[in-house]
Amino acid sequence: MDLNKILQDIGLSEKETKIYLTLLELHSALPSSVSRRAGIKRPTTYVILEQLQKKGLASHIKKGKFLYFRALDPQMLLEDQLDKYAALKRALPELTQLNKKLEATPQMAVFEGKEGLIKIMEDTLTTKTELLCWANTTEAVVNSCLRDYYPTYIYKKVKRGIWLRGILCYDEMALLFKSRGKEELREVYLIPKEKFPFRNEINIYDDKVAIISHSDEVGVIIQNKSIADTQRSIFKFGFEYAKIVEAELMKSLKH
């Protein structure tokens, strides 16, 4: 299958295609390594890596003094194109296979700004499992750059039938989320934010853990089955305890 032609048909340039396929094979690499493997001059490689990041096809992480680049999951990145391009749909397994040679190695993608955080949230909508979520809803919705995006997110989540279980810091927004649980496919329990303060949003799904700092407008997706399964177990333990804590919280609020 001619992956180069298929990717160019959906709008990538010849050099962008070469760099993207190289990143899929290397998983995480310095620009110099990408340049050598793709056969493209280093200055041009830097420009193309930046273009791929803007298109949501690549991300980077800093290790010591160096930036390492990696391609993002083809299933996530090309999802919106699948219905338009039958050839791309047929090529997706081959593209994904390129990215699975080092499957046991934890992969981490860093996202910044509003567009980056939306990409993280959109990735959670690709899940084949339920979503498990820790969140401070006021930080995640009211004070976040994503506040205008959340209605769209919830609409898509419900349309796709994705069930969410969550542990939320108690406040008026969290109460609203709890009251809409049935129609928005959500089961949540509330815990006192004074006793259990947390500001980051954490979503656990499939073999991934997504962490967002809304105040800093930065987030990461860590992809590794062992890490995700461990975080899933920690969440389930917390979820059972949150039921008890919420009952005590509600009792105290009545007095």
Sequence and secondary structure as in RCSB ss.txt:
>XXXX:A:sequence
MDLNKILQDIGLSEKETKIYLTLLELHSALPSSVSRRAGIKRPTTYVILEQLQKKGLASHIKKGKFLYFRALDPQ
MLLEDQLDKYAALKRALPELTQLNKKLEATPQMAVFEGKEGLIKIMEDTLTTKTELLCWANTTEAVVNSCLRDYY
PTYIYKKVKRGIWLRGILCYDEMALLFKSRGKEELREVYLIPKEKFPFRNEINIYDDKVAIISHSDEVGVIIQNK
SIADTQRSIFKFGFEYAKIVEAELMKSLKH
>XXXX:A:secstr
  HHHHHHHTT  HHHHHHHHHHHHHSSB HHHHHHHHT  HHHHHHHHHHHHHTTSEEEEEETTEEEEEE  HH
HHTGGGTTT HHHHHHHHHHHHHTTTTTTS EEEEEEHHHHHHHHHHHHTT SS EEEEE HIIIIISSTTTTTH
HHHHHHHHHTT  EEEEEE SHHHHHHHHTTTTTTEEEEEE TTTS    EEEEETTEEEEEETTTTEEEEEE H
HHHHHHHHHHHHHHHHHHHHHHHHHHHHH 
